[in-house]
Structures are given as C-alpha cells and as structure tokens.
C-alpha cells in the first residue's frame, strides 16, 4: 500500500512538473515574441510606423504577464509593479532612440489593461473568496440602513442571504493554498458568526504561522468564551506571529478573558506569561496592575519587556516606583521602555532617576534619557542636560 502511494505521489509530481514546463514555455514564447517585435520597432527607425503601432506594445507584453498572474497568483503584486515599470522604461528607451512618445500617455493607454490584469490576478488567486467578499459587500450595504449601521448590525435578511458565502469561506480554510487559508480565517472574523469558532480553533495548529495568527485574531473578534482555553494554549506557539495573534485575540475578548489572563501570568511557560501581559495591555483594565507590577521581577527578559510596556500604557502614579526600579534592569530594552514610560508620567519624582540614567552603559538608553529630559521643563533637567552636553564637547 505504501509503495502504491509513493508511485501515485511520484506520478503526480512528474505530471505537475510537466505542466509547469509547458506553462513556462508558453510564457517564454510570448515574452520573446514581444521583445523581438520591440527590437524591430526600434531598429526600423520609422517614426510614423512606431507611433502608430506603439499603443499595441504594452498590450503585447501584457499577455505573458497576465499568464504569470493567472498561473502563479502569489506574485500578482510584484508582476503589476513590473508591468508599470516596464511600460515606463520602454517608453523612455524609445524616446532616447528618437521616437517621440509621451510616457504619461503611454501609461494611460495601458491603464485599462492594468486594471483588468489586477482583477484577473485577484480572481485567479481565490475565486471563491472574491465572490464571497463582493456578495457580502452588497448584501451588507443597506437593506434600508446606512453603510455604517449595516456593518455594525447587518439586517436579518442580509444574514440569510450571506449563508452561502459563509460556507464557501469555511471550505476555503482547507485550501492547499496557505494564502487562501489566511484570507479565509481573516474573513470569518469579519463575519462574526459563532459557527466559525470550532473551525477556527482547529486551524490554530495550521502549518502556516500567518494562518494561525489570523485564526486567533478572528476568534477574538467573534468573542466566544469557549475559544479562550485554545487561545491561552496558542500563546505557546513556536512562532512569534502565532503568539502575537493569540495575545491580540485574547485582548479582543476583553473582560471575558480577564480572569484566565490573570491566572496565565503565573504559568510555567514564559511564552504564556508574555502573551498574557500583552493581552492585559490591550484590555486596559487597571486592576491588572496587581499582577503586572510583581511580574517585573520575572526571570525572563521578554516577559519583563512586555510587562514594562503594559505598565507604561495602563499604569497610573502607583507604578512610578516600579518604573524607576526598571531603570536598573539588566536588559537594555527594559531600560529603554522604562525611560519612555517615565517621560510620560508628568511627575517630579521621575526627574532625578532619569538624570541618573544619563550614566547608563548603553548609548541608546542615554540618548532616550536625553530626549526625555529635553521635554521636561525643570531646572534640574536643564542643568543635567547642559552638563551632559559639556561632557560630550570635552
């Protein structure tokens, strides 16, 4: 059975290789033909003939480019940029050769082709999702409501019409194309349908990090509490993008996730503690300070980095002593963030500690301190800066 499977896989691979060879051969023939025609046009030096047939040239080059976009849709944006650059370069080259052509007019002549090309590339990339998004746009765009109201509260009639598109997007989660899976995961978050929770939880283990990130963020947007344990687990993702998505998803959950995040700040895995501190920062509940302040003693520097950012974002005057202590942290990034947070406290207690940080061993920290002191209108800060400038001059 295993041998049979390998034979099938080998045959499939060979067939795919032959198909790619044929595709590249077709693209190459069109590209070479276009180039030969262009060279002939330049060599002929027939101004009248060149001006009359030039509008056809961008269209001629579009054939291999559109084929590339249709057969290799992941490169659609790059090919579009290449197309525009090629038209301008070609026109400029012909201008230098004595054929008077207006580059701007030439680009306008090809404008419709560029638009068609982009539309085809997007459509080829994911026909199902493009159709779904277009359908969703029109079906959510009114029913007697304003556009903003339709987005916030789509009418029941619109939701019923959107059922088919929802199934299409769910099916797209299982596409072999990772970009399609990513877009599908993102779309489900926009739809906000709770039926998507289990499928999204399932792809939190997808092979692609961007898919995992979008799935986590969409779960946060949907806001179903049963996704919280899965998102907490996703904070352990081996990839930074996956962890960030999980943290953002939990933050989107708001107060629903708050108790679980408080508990997660004591997790044995530093990834979970770090992600929990990010999510708590997004939620912005000041009650979280009771676990964030002690977390500045965490053994992991990455946890402390996120905690100090959270303290700076949601903290009040009660965190100033903690921020001052962070100026002595062994990690330069923590010290940098502490300086930034202290500079926004608008409290006279921060001036002397910041002046002391002018002697920090790291030049980046010292520069950040100088900038912070420059924004403080206090004689002590001005004197310290003048002294610092004097030391630098000497």
C-alpha positions as CSV (number, residue, x, y, z in Angstrom):
1,X,0.0,0.0,0.0
2,X,2.8,2.4,0.9
3,X,4.6,1.5,-2.3
4,X,1.4,2.2,-4.3
5,X,1.1,5.6,-2.5
6,X,4.7,6.5,-3.4
7,X,4.1,5.6,-7.0
8,X,1.0,7.8,-7.1
9,X,2.9,10.7,-5.5
10,X,5.7,10.3,-7.9
11,X,3.4,10.3,-10.9
12,X,1.5,13.3,-9.6
13,X,4.8,15.2,-9.1
14,X,6.0,14.3,-12.6
15,X,2.7,15.5,-14.1
16,X,2.9,18.7,-12.2
17,X,6.5,19.3,-13.4
18,X,5.5,18.8,-17.0
19,X,2.6,21.2,-16.6
20,X,4.9,23.8,-15.1
21,X,7.3,23.3,-18.0
22,X,4.6,23.8,-20.6
23,X,3.3,26.9,-18.8
24,X,6.8,28.4,-18.6
25,X,7.4,27.6,-22.3
26,X,4.2,29.4,-23.3
27,X,5.1,32.4,-21.2
28,X,8.6,32.4,-22.7
29,X,7.3,32.3,-26.3
30,X,5.1,35.3,-25.7
31,X,7.8,37.2,-23.9
32,X,10.5,36.5,-26.6
33,X,8.0,37.4,-29.4
34,X,7.2,40.7,-27.7
35,X,10.9,41.5,-27.3
36,X,11.7,40.7,-30.9
37,X,8.8,43.0,-32.1
38,X,10.1,45.8,-29.9
39,X,13.7,45.5,-31.2
40,X,12.4,45.5,-34.7
41,X,10.4,48.7,-33.9
42,X,13.5,50.4,-32.6
43,X,15.8,49.3,-35.4
44,X,13.4,50.2,-38.2
45,X,13.6,53.9,-37.2
46,X,10.3,54.6,-38.9
47,X,8.8,57.3,-36.8
48,X,5.3,57.2,-38.3
49,X,5.1,53.4,-38.1
50,X,6.4,53.4,-34.5
51,X,3.9,56.0,-33.3
52,X,1.0,54.1,-35.0
53,X,1.8,50.7,-33.6
54,X,3.3,51.7,-30.2
55,X,-0.1,51.6,-28.3
56,X,-0.1,47.8,-29.1
57,X,3.2,47.1,-27.4
58,X,2.0,47.4,-23.8
59,X,-0.9,45.1,-24.7
60,X,1.6,42.6,-26.2
61,X,3.7,42.5,-23.1
62,X,0.6,42.0,-21.0
63,X,0.0,38.5,-22.4
64,X,2.9,36.8,-20.7
65,X,2.4,39.0,-17.6
66,X,-1.2,38.1,-17.2
67,X,-0.4,34.4,-17.8
68,X,2.1,34.7,-15.0
69,X,-0.5,36.2,-12.7
70,X,-3.1,33.6,-13.6
71,X,-0.8,30.6,-13.1
72,X,1.3,32.0,-10.3
73,X,-1.1,34.3,-8.4
74,X,1.1,34.7,-5.3
75,X,3.3,37.0,-7.4
76,X,0.4,39.2,-8.7
77,X,1.5,42.4,-6.9
78,X,5.1,42.1,-7.9
79,X,4.1,41.5,-11.6
80,X,1.8,44.5,-11.5
81,X,4.8,46.7,-10.4
82,X,7.0,45.1,-13.0
83,X,4.4,45.8,-15.7
84,X,4.2,49.6,-14.8
85,X,8.0,49.8,-14.6
86,X,8.4,48.0,-18.0
87,X,6.0,50.4,-19.8
88,X,7.8,53.4,-18.5
89,X,11.3,52.1,-19.2
90,X,10.3,51.0,-22.7
91,X,8.8,54.4,-23.5
92,X,11.8,56.2,-22.1
93,X,14.2,54.0,-24.1
94,X,12.3,54.6,-27.3
95,X,12.2,58.4,-26.5
96,X,16.1,58.3,-26.2
97,X,16.2,56.5,-29.5
98,X,14.4,59.4,-31.2
99,X,10.9,58.1,-31.2
100,X,8.8,60.8,-29.6
101,X,6.3,59.3,-27.2
102,X,4.8,60.7,-24.1
103,X,5.4,58.3,-21.1
104,X,2.3,59.5,-19.3
105,X,0.1,58.9,-22.3
106,X,1.6,55.5,-22.8
107,X,0.8,54.6,-19.3
108,X,-2.7,55.8,-19.7
109,X,-3.1,53.7,-22.9
110,X,-2.2,50.6,-20.8
111,X,-4.3,51.7,-17.8
112,X,-7.3,49.6,-18.7
113,X,-5.2,46.5,-19.3
114,X,-3.5,47.0,-15.9
115,X,-6.9,47.2,-14.2
116,X,-8.1,44.1,-16.0
117,X,-4.8,42.3,-15.1
118,X,-5.1,43.1,-11.4
119,X,-8.7,42.0,-11.3
120,X,-7.8,38.7,-13.1
121,X,-4.9,38.1,-10.7
122,X,-7.1,38.6,-7.6
123,X,-9.8,36.5,-9.1
124,X,-7.4,33.7,-10.0
125,X,-5.9,33.8,-6.6
126,X,-9.1,32.9,-4.9
127,X,-12.3,33.0,-6.9
128,X,-14.5,31.8,-4.1
129,X,-13.4,34.4,-1.6
130,X,-13.5,37.2,-4.1
131,X,-17.1,36.3,-4.9
132,X,-17.9,36.0,-1.2
133,X,-16.5,39.4,-0.3
134,X,-18.3,41.0,-3.2
135,X,-21.5,39.4,-2.3
136,X,-21.0,40.3,1.4
137,X,-20.3,43.9,0.5
138,X,-23.5,44.3,-1.4
139,X,-25.6,42.3,1.0
140,X,-24.4,44.2,4.0
141,X,-24.5,47.6,2.3
142,X,-28.1,48.6,3.1
143,X,-31.4,46.9,3.3
144,X,-32.6,50.4,4.2
145,X,-29.8,51.1,6.6
146,X,-26.7,53.3,6.3
147,X,-23.5,51.6,5.4
148,X,-22.1,52.1,8.9
149,X,-25.2,50.6,10.5
150,X,-25.2,47.7,8.1
151,X,-21.6,46.9,9.2
152,X,-22.4,47.1,12.9
153,X,-25.8,45.5,12.7
154,X,-26.4,43.6,9.4
155,X,-30.1,43.0,8.9
156,X,-31.5,39.6,9.3
157,X,-32.4,39.5,5.6
158,X,-28.8,40.2,4.7
159,X,-27.5,37.5,7.1
160,X,-29.8,34.9,5.5
161,X,-28.5,35.9,2.0
162,X,-24.9,35.5,3.2
163,X,-25.3,31.9,4.3
164,X,-23.8,30.5,1.1
165,X,-20.8,32.8,1.3
166,X,-20.2,31.6,4.9
167,X,-20.0,28.0,3.8
168,X,-17.6,29.0,1.0
169,X,-15.2,30.7,3.4
170,X,-15.3,27.7,5.8
171,X,-14.4,25.4,2.9
172,X,-11.5,27.8,2.0
173,X,-10.0,27.1,5.4
174,X,-9.0,23.7,4.0
175,X,-7.4,25.0,0.8
176,X,-3.9,23.8,-0.2
177,X,-3.0,27.5,-0.8
178,X,-1.8,29.0,2.5
179,X,-2.7,32.5,1.4
180,X,-6.3,31.4,0.8
181,X,-6.5,29.8,4.2
182,X,-5.1,33.1,5.8
183,X,-7.7,35.2,4.0
184,X,-10.5,32.8,4.9
185,X,-9.5,33.0,8.6
186,X,-9.5,36.8,8.4
187,X,-12.9,36.9,6.7
188,X,-14.5,34.7,9.4
189,X,-13.5,37.2,12.0
190,X,-15.2,40.0,9.9
191,X,-18.4,37.9,9.6
192,X,-18.5,37.4,13.4
193,X,-20.5,34.2,13.1
194,X,-20.2,31.9,16.1
195,X,-20.4,28.8,13.9
196,X,-16.9,29.6,12.8
197,X,-15.4,29.2,16.3
198,X,-14.7,25.4,16.1
199,X,-13.2,25.6,12.6
200,X,-11.0,28.5,13.6
201,X,-9.9,26.7,16.8
202,X,-9.0,23.7,14.6
203,X,-6.6,25.8,12.4
204,X,-4.8,27.2,15.4
205,X,-2.5,24.3,14.6
206,X,-2.1,25.1,10.9
207,X,1.3,24.7,9.4
208,X,1.4,28.3,8.4
209,X,2.1,30.9,11.0
210,X,0.1,33.6,9.3
211,X,-2.9,31.4,9.2
212,X,-2.6,30.7,12.9
213,X,-2.3,34.4,13.6
214,X,-5.4,35.3,11.7
215,X,-7.4,32.5,13.2
216,X,-6.5,33.6,16.7
217,X,-7.4,37.3,15.9
218,X,-10.7,36.2,14.4
219,X,-11.6,34.2,17.4
220,X,-11.1,37.3,19.5
221,X,-13.3,39.3,17.2
222,X,-16.1,36.7,17.4
223,X,-15.8,36.8,21.2
224,X,-17.0,33.3,22.1
225,X,-15.7,32.4,25.6
226,X,-15.2,28.7,24.6
227,X,-12.2,29.8,22.5
228,X,-10.3,31.2,25.5
229,X,-8.6,28.0,26.6
230,X,-7.5,27.4,23.0
231,X,-6.1,30.9,22.7
232,X,-4.2,30.5,26.0
233,X,-2.6,27.4,24.6
234,X,-1.8,29.2,21.4
235,X,0.3,31.6,23.4
236,X,2.8,28.8,23.4
237,X,3.1,28.9,19.7
238,X,6.6,28.2,18.5
239,X,6.4,31.3,16.2
240,X,6.2,34.9,17.2
241,X,3.4,35.7,14.8
242,X,1.3,32.9,16.2
243,X,1.8,34.1,19.8
244,X,1.1,37.7,18.8
245,X,-2.2,36.7,17.2
246,X,-3.2,34.7,20.2
247,X,-2.4,37.6,22.5
248,X,-4.4,40.0,20.3
249,X,-7.3,37.6,20.1
250,X,-7.4,37.3,23.9
251,X,-7.2,41.1,24.2
252,X,-10.1,41.4,21.8
253,X,-12.1,39.2,24.1
254,X,-11.9,41.9,26.7
255,X,-13.2,41.2,30.2
256,X,-14.4,37.7,29.2
257,X,-10.7,36.7,29.1
258,X,-9.5,38.8,32.0
259,X,-9.7,36.0,34.7
260,X,-7.9,33.5,32.5
261,X,-5.2,36.0,31.7
262,X,-4.6,36.9,35.4
263,X,-4.2,33.2,36.0
264,X,-1.9,32.9,32.9
265,X,0.5,35.4,34.4
266,X,1.6,32.6,36.8
267,X,2.0,30.0,34.0
268,X,5.3,28.0,33.9
269,X,5.8,28.8,30.3
270,X,7.3,32.2,29.8
271,X,5.6,32.5,26.4
272,X,2.2,32.3,28.1
273,X,3.2,34.9,30.7
274,X,4.5,37.2,27.9
275,X,1.4,36.8,25.8
276,X,-0.9,37.4,28.8
277,X,0.8,40.7,29.6
278,X,0.2,41.8,26.1
279,X,-3.4,40.8,26.2
280,X,-3.9,42.6,29.5
281,X,-2.4,45.7,28.0
282,X,-4.9,45.6,25.2
283,X,-7.8,45.1,27.6
284,X,-6.6,48.1,29.7
285,X,-8.1,47.1,33.0
286,X,-6.1,48.9,35.7
287,X,-6.9,46.0,38.1
288,X,-4.3,44.0,36.2
289,X,-1.6,46.2,37.8
290,X,-1.8,43.9,40.8
291,X,-0.2,41.1,38.8
292,X,1.8,43.2,36.3
293,X,3.8,45.1,39.0
294,X,5.1,41.9,40.6
295,X,5.8,40.5,37.1
296,X,8.6,43.0,36.8
297,X,10.7,40.5,38.8
298,X,10.1,37.8,36.2
299,X,13.2,35.8,35.4
300,X,12.6,36.1,31.6
301,X,13.6,39.4,30.0
302,X,11.0,39.1,27.2
303,X,8.3,38.9,29.8
304,X,9.7,42.0,31.6
305,X,9.8,43.8,28.3
306,X,6.1,43.3,27.7
307,X,5.2,44.0,31.3
308,X,7.0,47.3,31.3
309,X,5.1,48.3,28.2
310,X,1.9,47.4,29.8
311,X,2.7,49.4,32.9
312,X,3.5,52.4,30.8
313,X,0.3,52.0,28.8
314,X,-2.3,51.3,31.6
315,X,-0.4,52.3,34.7
316,X,-1.0,55.3,37.0
317,X,1.2,57.0,39.5
318,X,1.2,53.8,41.6
319,X,3.7,52.3,39.1
320,X,6.3,55.0,39.2
321,X,8.5,53.3,41.8
322,X,8.4,50.1,39.7
323,X,9.3,52.0,36.5
324,X,12.2,53.7,38.4
325,X,13.5,50.3,39.5
326,X,13.3,49.1,35.9
327,X,16.0,51.7,35.0
328,X,18.5,49.3,36.7
329,X,17.2,46.2,34.8
330,X,19.9,44.0,33.2
331,X,18.1,44.1,29.8
332,X,18.6,47.3,27.8
333,X,15.2,47.0,26.1
334,X,13.5,47.1,29.5
335,X,15.5,50.1,30.5
336,X,14.6,51.9,27.2
337,X,10.9,51.2,27.8
338,X,11.2,52.3,31.4
339,X,12.6,55.7,30.2
340,X,9.8,56.1,27.7
341,X,7.2,55.3,30.3
342,X,8.7,57.6,32.9
343,X,8.9,60.5,30.5
344,X,5.1,60.4,30.1
345,X,4.3,60.3,33.9
346,X,4.3,64.1,34.4
347,X,5.6,63.6,37.9
348,X,8.5,65.4,39.5
349,X,9.7,62.2,41.1
350,X,11.0,60.9,37.8
351,X,13.5,63.7,37.2
352,X,16.3,62.6,39.5
353,X,16.2,58.9,38.4
354,X,16.2,60.0,34.7
355,X,19.2,62.2,35.4
356,X,21.0,59.2,37.0
357,X,20.2,57.2,33.9
358,X,22.4,59.6,31.8
359,X,25.3,57.4,33.0
360,X,23.7,54.2,31.6
361,X,26.2,51.9,29.9
362,X,24.1,51.7,26.8
363,X,24.3,54.7,24.4
364,X,20.8,54.1,23.1
365,X,19.4,54.4,26.7
366,X,21.4,57.5,27.3
367,X,20.0,59.1,24.1
368,X,16.5,58.2,25.1
369,X,17.1,59.8,28.5
370,X,18.4,63.0,26.9
371,X,15.3,63.2,24.7
372,X,13.0,62.6,27.8
373,X,14.8,65.3,29.8
374,X,14.5,67.8,26.9
375,X,10.8,67.6,27.2
376,X,10.7,68.3,30.9
377,X,10.5,71.9,32.0
378,X,12.5,71.7,35.2
379,X,15.8,73.5,36.2
380,X,17.3,70.2,37.3
381,X,16.7,68.6,33.9
382,X,18.1,71.6,32.1
383,X,21.2,71.7,34.3
384,X,21.8,68.0,33.8
385,X,21.5,68.3,30.1
386,X,23.9,71.3,29.9
387,X,26.4,69.3,32.0
388,X,25.9,66.3,29.7
389,X,26.5,68.4,26.6
390,X,29.6,69.9,28.1
391,X,31.0,66.5,28.9
392,X,30.3,65.4,25.3
393,X,32.1,68.5,24.0
394,X,35.1,67.9,26.1
